[in-house]
Amino acid sequence: MHRFANPTAFMRIANAIFPWAAGLATVLFVIGLPVALVTSPPDYQQGDSVRLFYVHVPSAWISMLVYGSLALSSAAFLIWRHPMASVSARAIAPVGAIFTALALVTGALWGRPMWGAYWVWDARLTSELLLLFIYLGYIAIADAFEDPERGDKAAAVLGVVGSVNLPIIHFSVEWWNTLHQPSIIKMDGFTVDGSILLPLFLMLGAFTCYAVAIWILRLRSELLAVKLRNARMSEVNLASAAAE
């Protein structure tokens, strides 16, 4: 793992993955969007509003997957001081925040015809909203200090602590009396009809590949920001030394 502490070695692998992730995301979106939004059959209870399901579920899945990656990166930074871990966490946090917001918005649009309200203080909805606040808190704390390392440490602590919310989101529909539908996959099989699975898995794959591609793009920009910051600090130090 420590050999990937070198940004060049890390980005060599990331850059090799990028065209595959971007290309596969494009293909899956081109195939999946028409299937999910046009040709797939309406649900016998939900009607055409089930089509929101094909955006809402992948968004919620990515929101949790990304936070899991952020938490692991934060732990690696705190335990091993892995230099690329903090860069990775900073890069991926806005991606997770956007997908979490999308999950909440699409969930609200789906909830209006199903529950009669855009928002109810359902356990899963509330814990997903908390996840959005944790993402925003991470982003704010990371940029709240003049010393980037202090910001990375403080944000990493929040990143690790906030991971407690992930099992709450997942198991909330089983632990509490909730209006939200159960998870689509359980030990005894799927909880949705087979006609829903094809468009759902196409969109899950498309969203996942898209998130990976965006993460790699943001890694590039974060590394560039680090280089520019280090260059400015070097200029300041040289100017101070010359003044003395």
C-alpha positions in Angstrom: 0.0 0.0 0.0 2.8 2.4 0.8 4.2 2.3 -2.7 1.0 4.1 -3.7 2.0 7.0 -1.4 3.8 8.3 -4.4 1.3 10.5 -6.4 2.9 9.5 -9.7 2.5 5.8 -9.0 -1.0 6.3 -7.7 -2.1 8.4 -10.7 -0.5 6.0 -13.2 -3.1 3.4 -12.1 -5.9 5.9 -11.8 -5.2 7.3 -15.2 -5.2 3.8 -16.7 -8.6 3.1 -15.1 -10.2 6.4 -16.2 -10.9 5.7 -19.9 -12.4 2.4 -19.0 -14.6 3.9 -16.3 -15.7 6.8 -18.5 -16.3 4.6 -21.6 -18.3 2.0 -19.6 -20.3 4.7 -17.9 -21.2 6.2 -21.3 -22.2 2.8 -22.8 -24.3 1.9 -19.8 -26.1 5.3 -19.7 -26.8 5.1 -23.5 -28.3 1.6 -22.9 -29.8 2.1 -19.5 -31.5 5.4 -19.7 -33.9 4.4 -22.5 -34.6 1.1 -20.8 -35.2 2.6 -17.4 -37.2 5.7 -18.5 -39.0 4.5 -21.6 -39.2 0.8 -22.4 -39.4 -0.7 -18.9 -42.9 -1.6 -17.8 -44.7 0.6 -15.2 -45.2 -0.9 -11.8 -48.6 -2.4 -11.0 -48.8 -0.2 -7.8 -46.6 2.8 -8.5 -47.2 3.2 -12.2 -44.7 5.3 -14.1 -43.4 6.9 -10.9 -41.3 3.7 -10.5 -38.9 5.3 -13.0 -37.6 7.5 -10.3 -36.5 4.3 -8.7 -33.8 3.9 -11.4 -32.2 7.2 -10.4 -32.9 7.2 -6.7 -31.5 3.8 -5.8 -28.2 4.2 -7.7 -27.8 7.6 -6.2 -28.3 6.3 -2.7 -26.0 3.4 -3.4 -23.2 5.7 -4.6 -23.7 8.0 -1.6 -22.9 5.2 0.7 -20.2 3.6 -1.4 -18.4 6.9 -1.7 -18.6 7.6 2.0 -17.2 4.1 2.7 -14.2 5.1 0.5 -13.9 8.4 2.2 -13.9 6.7 5.7 -11.3 4.2 4.6 -9.1 7.0 3.2 -9.5 9.0 6.4 -8.5 6.0 8.5 -5.4 5.4 6.3 -4.4 9.0 6.7 -4.8 9.0 10.5 -3.1 5.6 11.0 -0.3 5.6 8.4 -0.2 9.3 7.4 -0.7 8.1 3.8 -0.2 11.3 1.8 -2.6 10.2 -1.0 -5.3 9.2 1.4 -6.2 12.8 2.3 -6.0 13.8 -1.3 -8.4 11.0 -2.2 -10.8 11.8 0.6 -10.9 15.5 -0.4 -11.4 14.6 -4.0 -14.3 12.2 -3.4 -16.2 14.1 -0.7 -18.0 16.5 -3.1 -19.0 13.6 -5.4 -20.6 11.8 -2.5 -22.4 15.0 -1.4 -23.9 15.5 -4.8 -25.2 11.9 -5.1 -26.6 12.1 -1.6 -28.5 15.3 -2.5 -29.7 13.6 -5.7 -31.0 10.6 -3.6 -32.9 12.9 -1.3 -34.4 14.9 -4.1 -35.5 11.9 -6.1 -36.8 10.3 -2.9 -38.9 13.3 -2.2 -40.3 13.4 -5.7 -41.2 9.7 -5.4 -42.6 10.1 -1.9 -45.2 12.7 -2.9 -47.4 10.3 -5.0 -46.6 7.3 -2.8 -46.9 8.8 0.8 -48.8 12.0 0.1 -45.8 14.1 1.2 -42.4 15.1 -0.1 -40.8 14.5 3.3 -41.5 12.4 6.3 -39.1 11.9 9.2 -38.6 8.3 8.2 -35.5 6.6 9.7 -33.8 6.0 6.4 -34.6 9.5 5.0 -33.4 11.1 8.2 -30.2 9.1 8.3 -29.5 9.8 4.6 -30.0 13.6 5.3 -27.5 13.2 8.2 -25.1 11.7 5.7 -25.4 14.8 3.5 -24.7 17.0 6.5 -21.6 14.9 7.3 -20.3 15.3 3.8 -20.8 19.1 3.9 -19.2 19.1 7.4 -16.2 17.2 6.0 -15.8 19.6 3.1 -16.1 22.7 5.4 -13.6 21.4 8.0 -11.0 20.4 5.4 -10.9 24.0 4.2 -11.3 25.7 7.5 -7.6 25.8 8.5 -4.8 27.8 7.1 -2.6 24.8 7.7 -3.8 22.1 5.2 -2.5 19.3 7.4 -4.6 20.4 10.4 -7.6 20.6 8.1 -6.9 17.1 6.8 -6.6 15.7 10.3 -9.8 17.3 11.6 -11.7 16.2 8.5 -10.3 12.7 8.7 -11.6 12.3 12.3 -15.1 13.3 11.2 -14.7 11.0 8.2 -14.0 8.0 10.4 -16.6 8.9 13.1 -19.3 9.6 10.5 -19.0 6.0 9.1 -21.2 4.9 12.1 -24.1 6.3 10.1 -23.7 3.8 7.2 -25.0 0.7 9.0 -27.8 2.9 10.4 -28.9 3.9 6.9 -28.7 0.3 5.6 -30.5 -1.4 8.5 -32.9 1.4 9.5 -35.8 -0.3 7.6 -35.3 -3.4 9.7 -34.5 -1.8 13.1 -37.4 0.6 13.2 -41.0 0.9 11.9 -40.4 2.8 8.7 -42.4 3.8 5.6 -39.4 3.3 3.4 -39.2 0.3 1.2 -36.9 -2.5 2.4 -33.5 -3.0 0.8 -33.7 -4.6 -2.7 -31.3 -7.4 -1.8 -31.7 -9.7 1.2 -30.2 -13.1 2.2 -33.2 -14.9 0.6 -33.1 -13.0 -2.7 -34.4 -9.8 -4.3 -37.4 -7.8 -2.9 -38.4 -6.4 -6.3 -39.9 -7.9 -9.4 -37.6 -9.3 -12.1 -38.7 -6.7 -14.6 -37.2 -4.0 -12.5 -33.8 -5.7 -12.1 -32.4 -5.2 -15.6 -32.8 -1.4 -15.8 -31.8 -1.1 -12.2 -28.5 -3.0 -12.6 -27.8 -1.0 -15.8 -28.2 2.2 -14.0 -26.3 1.0 -10.9 -23.4 0.1 -13.2 -23.6 3.4 -15.0 -23.7 5.5 -11.8 -20.8 3.5 -10.3 -18.5 3.9 -13.3 -19.4 7.6 -13.6 -18.6 8.2 -9.9 -15.2 6.5 -10.4 -14.4 8.6 -13.5 -15.4 11.9 -11.7 -13.3 10.9 -8.7 -10.2 10.4 -10.9 -10.8 13.8 -12.5 -11.1 15.4 -9.1 -7.9 13.6 -8.0 -6.0 15.3 -10.8 -7.4 18.7 -9.8 -6.6 18.1 -6.1 -3.0 17.1 -6.9 -2.6 20.2 -9.0 -3.9 22.3 -6.1 -1.4 20.7 -3.8 1.5 21.5 -6.2 0.4 25.1 -6.6 0.1 25.5 -2.8 3.5 24.0 -2.3 5.0 26.3 -5.0 3.5 29.4 -3.3 4.8 28.3 0.1 8.3 27.8 -1.4 8.1 31.3 -2.9 7.1 32.8 0.4 9.9 31.0 2.2 12.4 32.2 -0.3 11.2 35.8 -0.1 11.4 35.6 3.7 14.9 34.2 3.6 16.0 36.9 1.1 14.5 39.7 3.4 16.5 38.4 6.3 
